[in-house]
Every structure is written in structure tokens, then in C-alpha cells.
Amino acid sequence: MTDPAKLVGSDRVLAVLLELAEHPSGISLDELAKRMGSTKPTLHRALASLRRAGLANQSSRGVYELGDEFMRLAFRHQDARPETVGIEPLLGELASEYGETAHYAILDRPQIVYRAKADPPSGAMRLTSTIGGRNPAYSTAVGKLLMSAEVSTRRELDAWLGPAPLPQRTEYTITDRDALLGELERTRVRGYGTDNQENELGVNCVALPVFLGGGRLGAVSVSGLSYRRDLDSLATAVPAIRAAIERHLGAGSSGPVR
């Protein structure tokens, strides 16, 4: 990552904006300077630019936070996405039908990004995932499904993941690259991805491909807490989940990854 102290102009303004996003309760100028390794006058100029645009506020407590205009733009953009319009009713149906959390995610290698989410009805335990949140592709059902469309050889896998060892997120995470390559091949053949407590202990998941406008490949998943829905139970639901995808998004919208 670029040293924040070396950023200039608009790059510094954007860096400050990103740092503000990490502090929902706000952050003081002193703490901001400490975290970013920059001088207070320099940061004050960046904050002034953000405040003029409505993208940052200074509260009565003297702390800075994201502004209402930033939130308005973010939510308007999210609500206007074509994928949001089609995906959210589908996720709502899946969350209600299975009593588990449903996600829509895309690949931003080497991670996946959650673009939409529906929690189960009130009373059920909910996952902590958030829209815009990220997870490693190699340890998630949606990630392995989407990876399987891009990776079919060990050379491609190494180029995709880079040289660093894969972190062991749980005791079940597949970190051996040959084993992961075999799992990607099985995923491609069966047409859906699985996560057997590989990303988070106690959480299982199945993921199916979805093709939206322009043929863009994403994935819809249903994640279940393992004590009430094991992976075999989720896998049994795959045909019904695929049928729901095609009912909401049209015939052929959940075809094989390619």
C-alpha cells in the first residue's frame, strides 16, 4: 500500500475519505494524523475539501466522520444497480425459504465482494457479513465457484494467487494448492461451489452461478449455521435454488460456469 504521508492532492483526499470510512463513530484530527502518518495541516486541507463536497462532517464533538452526501450517493448507487433490482427479491425469497442468509457476490481477484445480502426472518441468528465486505476467494463457496471459471491449471492457479502461502482461516481451509486445484475442478463439474466451514467455523455454504446483463458472472449463495443445517442439507437444496434463480432472473441465468 502507498505510504499515506507521500500522497498528494486528490490522492490524499481519497486516502482520508477511505480512512474516515473505517471509523463510523468518527475520528479526531489528532488520531487521524497518527493513523495516516501525516501532518495535521495537510489533513485539515483534505478534510476541508471533503466537507465542501458534503462527503465529510465535523461533529460538535470535534471529530470527523463521513458526510450525509457520501451516504446518499452510496445508497442511491447501490439501489440503482441493475443487479440489485433483480437480485434482492431472489435473495429475500431464499433467506425466507431456508431461514438462512443469502448473498450475491462478484470476483475481485483474489477476493470476493458481497454486492447484496438478505438475512433470514426475525428471530434467526444472522451472519456478520456486510454489503461491500470482502473475503478470500479460495476459502469461500462463491469464490471457489467463480475461480473455477478462470483457473484450470496449476500455473494459472499460482499466477492467480501469487507466491505467498494461503492463510489457514479455519482448521478446514484448503491451503494446499494441488488440493485446491482439485476442488476447483470438482466445483466446475458439479456446477456449484461449497464451503464446509472453510472461511468461518460453524458456517456452511453453497453457491450457484448467475449471469446478469452482458453475461457478467456472479454467484448467489445460501449460508447456514452448521448446527442447524449441514453441508449435505444445503447441497440437497441446490436444484431448488437454481430454479429460484431462473424464476427471478430468466431461463439460462444459472447455467454452467465457463
C-alpha positions in Angstrom: 0.0 0.0 0.0 1.2 3.5 -0.8 2.6 5.4 2.2 -0.2 7.9 3.1 2.4 10.5 4.1 3.6 10.5 0.5 0.2 11.0 -1.1 -0.5 14.4 -2.7 -3.5 16.3 -4.0 -6.6 14.3 -4.9 -4.9 11.0 -3.9 -4.5 12.3 -0.3 -8.2 13.4 -0.2 -9.3 10.0 -1.3 -7.0 8.3 1.3 -8.6 10.5 4.0 -12.1 9.5 2.7 -11.2 5.8 2.9 -9.8 6.2 6.5 -13.0 8.0 7.6 -15.0 5.0 6.4 -13.1 2.9 8.9 -14.5 5.0 11.8 -18.3 5.0 12.0 -18.2 6.9 15.3 -15.9 9.5 13.9 -12.2 10.2 14.5 -10.3 13.2 15.8 -7.8 15.2 13.7 -5.0 14.1 16.1 -5.9 10.4 15.8 -6.3 10.7 12.0 -2.8 12.3 11.8 -1.4 9.5 13.9 -3.0 6.7 11.9 -2.1 8.2 8.5 1.4 9.4 9.4 0.6 12.9 8.0 0.7 16.4 9.5 -2.5 17.9 10.8 -2.4 21.0 8.5 -2.1 18.6 5.5 -5.0 16.5 6.6 -7.0 19.6 7.5 -6.8 20.8 3.9 -8.0 17.4 2.7 -10.9 17.4 5.2 -11.9 20.9 4.1 -12.2 19.6 0.5 -14.3 16.7 1.6 -16.5 18.9 3.8 -17.2 21.4 0.9 -18.4 18.4 -1.1 -20.6 17.1 1.7 -18.5 13.9 1.9 -17.3 14.6 5.4 -18.7 16.3 8.5 -17.2 17.7 11.7 -19.4 17.0 14.6 -19.9 19.1 17.7 -17.5 16.7 19.5 -14.8 17.9 17.2 -14.4 14.6 15.3 -14.7 13.9 11.6 -17.0 11.4 10.0 -18.4 10.5 6.6 -20.9 13.1 5.4 -24.6 12.6 4.6 -23.9 13.3 0.9 -21.5 10.4 0.8 -24.1 8.1 2.3 -26.8 9.4 -0.1 -24.6 8.7 -3.1 -23.6 5.3 -1.9 -27.2 4.1 -1.3 -28.5 5.7 -4.5 -25.8 3.9 -6.4 -26.5 0.6 -4.7 -30.2 0.9 -5.2 -29.9 1.8 -8.9 -27.6 -1.1 -9.8 -29.3 -3.4 -12.3 -28.1 -6.4 -10.3 -29.7 -5.0 -7.2 -33.1 -4.7 -8.8 -33.1 -8.3 -9.9 -31.1 -10.0 -7.2 -32.7 -8.6 -4.0 -36.1 -10.2 -4.5 -34.4 -13.5 -5.2 -32.2 -13.3 -2.1 -35.2 -12.4 0.0 -37.0 -15.5 -1.2 -34.0 -17.7 -0.5 -33.5 -16.3 3.0 -37.2 -16.8 3.8 -37.4 -20.2 2.3 -34.3 -21.7 4.1 -34.1 -19.5 7.2 -30.5 -18.7 6.4 -28.5 -15.8 5.0 -28.3 -15.4 1.2 -25.7 -13.4 -0.7 -24.8 -12.1 -4.1 -21.1 -11.7 -4.7 -18.7 -11.0 -7.6 -15.0 -11.7 -8.0 -12.4 -9.0 -7.4 -9.3 -11.3 -7.5 -8.0 -12.6 -5.3 -11.1 -11.8 -3.2 -14.9 -11.8 -3.5 -17.0 -8.8 -2.8 -20.6 -9.1 -1.4 -22.9 -6.9 -3.5 -26.2 -7.8 -1.9 -27.4 -9.7 1.1 -30.7 -10.9 2.6 -30.9 -12.0 6.2 -33.4 -14.7 7.4 -36.6 -13.7 9.1 -36.6 -12.1 12.5 -35.6 -14.5 15.3 -33.0 -16.4 13.3 -29.3 -16.0 14.0 -27.7 -13.8 11.4 -24.2 -13.7 9.9 -21.9 -10.7 10.3 -21.2 -10.2 6.5 -21.9 -6.8 5.1 -22.6 -5.4 1.6 -19.2 -4.3 0.3 -17.4 -6.7 2.6 -14.7 -9.0 1.3 -13.4 -12.5 1.8 -10.6 -14.6 0.2 -11.9 -16.4 -2.9 -10.1 -19.6 -2.1 -11.9 -20.2 1.2 -15.5 -19.3 0.2 -18.1 -21.2 -1.8 -18.8 -18.2 -4.1 -15.0 -17.6 -4.5 -14.2 -21.1 -5.5 -17.1 -21.2 -7.9 -16.0 -18.0 -9.6 -12.4 -19.1 -9.6 -13.3 -22.3 -11.3 -14.3 -20.3 -14.4 -10.8 -18.8 -14.6 -8.4 -21.4 -13.3 -7.9 -24.9 -14.7 -4.1 -25.5 -14.3 -1.6 -25.2 -11.5 0.2 -22.5 -13.4 -3.0 -20.4 -13.7 -3.7 -21.0 -10.0 -0.2 -19.8 -8.9 -0.5 -16.8 -11.2 -3.9 -16.0 -9.7 -3.0 -16.4 -6.1 0.6 -15.1 -6.1 3.6 -16.6 -4.3 2.5 -16.1 -0.6 1.2 -19.1 1.4 -2.6 -19.2 1.8 -3.6 -18.3 5.4 -5.4 -21.0 7.3 -8.6 -19.3 8.2 -10.1 -22.4 10.0 -8.9 -25.9 10.5 -10.9 -26.9 7.4 -9.5 -24.3 5.0 -7.9 -25.8 1.9 -4.4 -24.3 1.7 -2.6 -26.9 -0.3 -2.6 -25.7 -3.9 -2.9 -29.1 -5.5 -5.9 -29.9 -3.3 -7.4 -26.5 -4.1 -7.0 -27.1 -7.8 -8.8 -30.5 -7.4 -11.6 -28.8 -5.6 -11.9 -26.2 -8.3 -12.3 -29.0 -10.9 -15.0 -30.7 -8.8 -16.7 -27.4 -8.5 -16.7 -26.8 -12.2 -18.0 -30.3 -13.0 -20.9 -30.3 -10.5 -21.8 -26.7 -11.3 -21.9 -25.2 -7.7 -19.4 -24.3 -5.0 -19.2 -25.4 -1.4 -17.7 -24.1 1.8 -17.5 -26.6 4.6 -16.6 -24.3 7.5 -13.5 -23.2 5.5 -14.0 -19.5 5.8 -15.6 -19.3 9.2 -16.1 -22.1 11.8 -19.7 -23.1 12.2 -20.8 -21.8 8.8 -21.5 -23.9 5.7 -22.4 -22.5 2.3 -23.4 -23.5 -1.2 -23.0 -21.1 -4.2 -24.5 -21.2 -7.7 -23.5 -19.1 -10.7 -25.7 -16.3 -12.0 -25.3 -14.5 -15.3 -26.7 -10.9 -15.4 -26.7 -8.3 -18.1 -23.8 -8.5 -20.5 -23.1 -12.1 -19.4 -21.3 -11.0 -16.3 -20.7 -13.9 -14.0 -21.6 -13.6 -10.3 -22.7 -16.0 -7.6 -25.6 -16.5 -5.3 -25.1 -18.3 -2.1 -27.0 -19.7 0.9 -25.0 -19.9 4.1 -26.2 -22.0 7.0 -25.0 -22.4 10.6 -23.7 -25.9 10.8 -25.5 -26.8 14.0 -28.9 -26.4 12.2 -28.1 -27.1 8.5 -25.2 -29.2 7.5 -23.5 -29.0 4.1 -25.3 -32.1 2.7 -28.6 -30.4 3.5 -27.6 -27.3 1.7 -26.3 -29.3 -1.3 -29.7 -31.1 -1.5 -31.3 -27.7 -2.0 -29.2 -26.8 -5.0 -31.8 -27.8 -7.7 -34.4 -25.7 -5.9 -32.1 -22.7 -5.5 -31.2 -22.9 -9.2 -34.9 -23.0 -10.1 -35.5 -19.9 -7.9 -32.6 -18.1 -9.7 -34.1 -18.8 -13.1 -37.6 -17.9 -12.0 -36.4 -14.5 -10.9 -33.6 -13.8 -13.5 -34.8 -15.8 -16.5 -34.0 -19.1 -18.2 -30.3 -19.8 -18.5 -29.3 -17.3 -15.8 -27.8 -20.0 -13.7 -26.0 -22.1 -16.4 -22.7 -23.8 -16.0 -19.6 -21.7 -15.3 -17.5 -21.2 -18.4 
